[in-house]
Amino acid sequence: MHLSIPPGNMKGTMEGEASPELKLEGDIPARYVMPQQDRPSAAAGVAPIPVIDLGRLSRPDADGGAVEEEAKLRWALETWGFFMITNHGIEASLMDAMMNASKEFFGQPTEEKQKYNNIIDGKRFRLEGYRSELLQSEGQTLDWSCRLSLQVEPEGERSFHLWPKYPKSLRDVLLQYASRTKIIKDCIMRALANLLELDEDYFINRTTTRARALARLGYYPPCPRPDLVLGFKPHYDGGALSILFIEENADGLQVLRNGK
């Protein structure tokens, strides 16, 4: 589960090292400048991303709608590995509350956010917390973004002492949002099992109590030279399923398909 916020009104400063605070004007620190060959290009064009109607996918198939959506899902997974969903059931008010709580956290002064830094003693990396990325090598190019990672599942393994106290709404809103995305996850997992002609709850029964779900909130500050940096370098997610929530009208999300 990811939550991404594009450039907005929040401010920060950055001087050299791997820090979650970035310069908004002037020269860009060299550690953030991507090599020419790694910079994104629009030359490949934009292809329409598959869209799956989750409402049709999850309801009894009286009109053939679920079968049709499952066929679309199969095609999306075999050709893209990525798709958009509609009729997901999460109210706009909850989505707005989640986005606003995230903005409030990232809008705080640096010293407040650093209280939740996930680098321990300057060297040990902790999965949960606030940071840019782990500095692993001298020549490493850094992402132009800030992140807050919090584990939301399993319920008994939530480390609330690592969760920010501000904004006060963040914990309740995130838990509500996580519970709704869990419903989405279960719906997709059941559809996958049906596609493979397995018992409908095959995957759910194997992940319900053991699977770890991580909420990763991301903020991409304004940049004086956006053509030189990346908010998030090319990567793949290691989990079984990632559910992305990106603020409306945000640009920049790219998916690798057929090497392009």
Order of alpha helices (4+ residues) and beta strands (2+ residues): beta-beta-alpha-alpha-beta-alpha-alpha-beta-beta-beta-beta-alpha-alpha-beta-beta
